[in-house]
Amino acid sequence: MNNSIAFRTIFFKEIRRFTRIWPQTLLPPAITTSLYFLIFGKLIGERIGHINGVSYMDYIVPGVILMSVISHSYSNVVSSFYSTKFQRHIEELLVAPVPNWIILAGYIGGGVVRGILVGCVVAGISMMFTEISVTNWWITVSVFVLTATLFSLAGFVNAVFADSFDDISIIPNFILTPLSYLGGVFYSVSMLPEIWQKIALGNPILYMINTFRYGLIGVSDINVMTAMLIIVSFILILIVFCLFLLAKGTGIKN
């Protein structure tokens, strides 16, 4: 019962934190997405035509949705947990009889909810520009939630090691954003030269975007089952790593 109360406290605190300032957390993705669809989808897309048998607008919708999920689930956890360290609230969690997995689940849950909400907002905006019939609901929803979970965990790792607010912006700016744009959001990997196709396979975001695209419009550059296995494996590895960091007190107890 105590664990349940602790989880709900952390979880709902995280949700209230970003919903209270929704003009800063939920509104900007809607504006940015509209620009993506207007510039890339309409103006440029009409000149590109079709990719893998679907219109360019339909092709980029899954990638744009998932790109928003990635950035916001990550940023929610990294900013929230680091703020807890910076403001010295972390001591309250450390002295409370709360298991580490409850602390982790509460913060990750908040990141997942924000990622999903932003993804739904972006998906709603996309309906103003095109109509997509979901090909496979199970794959679509699974990748949606798993991606939000994966990058919430990644944000937690960043927050643990961060020593300043500058540290929590390095990974999103110099790693996440480039990997997202190079993950096949606006193009098919088959359009790249052969050597770059092989290099692109080392980008984990490529697998998420292509699997999500397959669930929405039935088009993918990679094997969907292999991609699902890779995503789940990354999540399990990060869960174990996050729990290890909490148990060791890395970046928290020093």
N, C-alpha and C positions, 0 to 999 in steps of 0.2 A: 504493500500500500504506500509506504514512504517513497519507494522508488517511483511509483506512478505519479505521486504528487510532485516530486522533484523534476521528473521529465516534463510534465504539463507546465510547470512553472517556467522552466527554461524555454520550452517550445513556444508557449504563447507570448512570453516576453519578446522572443525573436520576431514573431509575427507582428506584434503591436509596434515594434521598433520601426519596421519599414512601411507598415500601412499608415502609421501616423504621419509620415512625410511622403505620402503617395505622389504628390506633384514632382518629387525628386527621384522616386524609385520606380514608378509605374508609367508616368506620363512621357518622359524622354524616350523610352523605347518605341512608343507609338509614333512619335514624330520622326525619329531616325528611320524606322521601318518604312514609313510613308515615302521618305526620300529615296530609300533603296529601291522600292518598287517603282517609283515614278521615273527615276533616272536610269537604273539598270534594267528594270522590267519593261517599261513602256518605251522610253526613248532609244535605248541601246538594243533592247530585246527585239524590237521590230526589225532591226537591221540584221540581227544574228539569225533569226528564224527559229529553227527547231534543233534540239539536242537529244540524241537517242530516241527520237520519235515523239517527243513532247515539246510544247512551246517553251521558249526560254523563260517566260514568266513563271510557268508551272514548275520549271526545273529549279529555279532559284528559291522558291518559296520554302521548301523544307530546310535548306541550308540557313536561310535568314532567320527562321524560327529557332532553330537549334543554336545558332550563334548567339542569339539573345539569351537563351536558357543558360548557356555556358558562362557568359560574362556576368550575368546577374546572380546566379547561384554561387559562383565563386566569390564575387565582390561582397555579397551579403555576409558570408561566414568570415572571410578574412578581415573585414572592417569591424565586425561585431566582436569577434574574439580578441582581436588586438586591442580594441578599445577597452575591453574588460581587463586586459593586462595593464594597459596604460593608466587607467583610472583606479587601479589597485582593487577592483572588485573581485579579482580572481581568488584572493585570499579567502573570501567567504565560501567559495566553492570547495577550496582545498581543505578547509577545516570542517565542512559539513559532512555528515555520513552519507555521501552520495557516491556511488560507484562511478568509475571513469567512463564506462560505457553509456551511462545515463547522461553524463555531461556531453559526451560526443554526440549521442543521438539527438539531444535537444537542439544543439547548434546546427547539426546537419539537417534536421527536420525543418528548421526555419529557413535554411538556404534552399532546400528543395521546394518548399511552398512558394518562396519568392520566384524561383526559376520557373516553376509551373505557371504561376500567375502571369508573369511577363510573357512566357511562351503563348499563353492563351490570348493575351492582348495582341501580340504580334500576329497570331493566327487569325484573329478577328479582323485586323487591319488588312490582311492579305485577301480576305473575302471581298473587299471593296475593289480589288484589281483583277481577281480571277476566281474561278470556281473549281475546287478540287474535291473529287470523291475519294475518300480514303480506301486504299486497296486492301490493307490488312490492319485492322484496329489493334490486334494483339501486339504486333511488332511496333506499331506507331506509339502506343501508350507505354510499352515497356522501355523503348529507347528514350522516350521523353523523360520518364522518371529516373531511369538509370543514369542518364547523362547529367541530370541535375544533381543526383547523389554523388556521382564521381567528382564533379567539380566543386561541390560543397566540401567534400573531403580534402581535395587539393587546396582549397582556400584555407581550411583548418591548418594544414601543414605549413602553409606560408605564414599564417598568423603566429604559430608557435615559434618559428624561427625569426620572425621580424623583430627588430630592435627599434625601429622608428616608422613613422607613417610613410616615409619614402620607400621603405622596404616592402610595403604591401602594394605598391604601385609598379614595382619593377617587373614582376612576373606577368601581370596582365598586359602591360604595355609592350614588353620586349619578347615575350614568349607566347602567351595566349592569343593575342590579337594576330600576330603573323601566322601562327599555326591554324587559326580559324579561317583566315582568308586563303591560306594555301591548302585547306582541307577539302576543296572542291565545292565551295559554296556557290561560286559564280561560273564554274566551268566543270567539264568532265575530265577526269584524269586521262582518259583515252586521247584527249586532244594534245597532251604533252609529248615531247620527244621520249623515246624509250628509256633513256637513262634517267630522266626526271620522273617517269612513271614509277621506276623502281625506288627512287629516293622518296617519292611521295608515300609509298607504302609504310614508311617509318613514322608517319604522322598519325597518332592515335585518333585525332579528331576526324580524319578522313573516314575511318570506319564508322564512327557515330553518325556523321552526316549522310553517308551513303545508305546505311541501314535505315535511318529515319526517312530518307527519300524513297527507299523501296516500300516502306510501310504506307507512305502517302500516295505515291504515284506509280509504284511498281517498277522503278528504274534504279539500278545500282551498278557501280563499277567493280564491286568486290563481292565475295561470297558472304551472304547475310549471316549464316550460322557461325562462320569463323569470326565475323565482326562481333556478334553477340557474346561469344566466348571470350574474346579479348576485352570487351567492356566489363563483363562480370569479373574477370580475373584482375583487372586494374582496381576495381572497387574492393575486392577482398584484400588485395595487397595493401591498399591505402587504409582500410579499416584496422588491420593488424598494426600497421606503422603508426597510425594516430594513437591507438591504445598504448603502444610501446612508449611513445613520446610523453603521454600523460602520466604513465606509471613511473617513468624515469624523471619527470619534472623538467624536461628540456625546455629552456626559454620561459619557464614559469616560476620555478622555485629558486632560481639564482638571482 
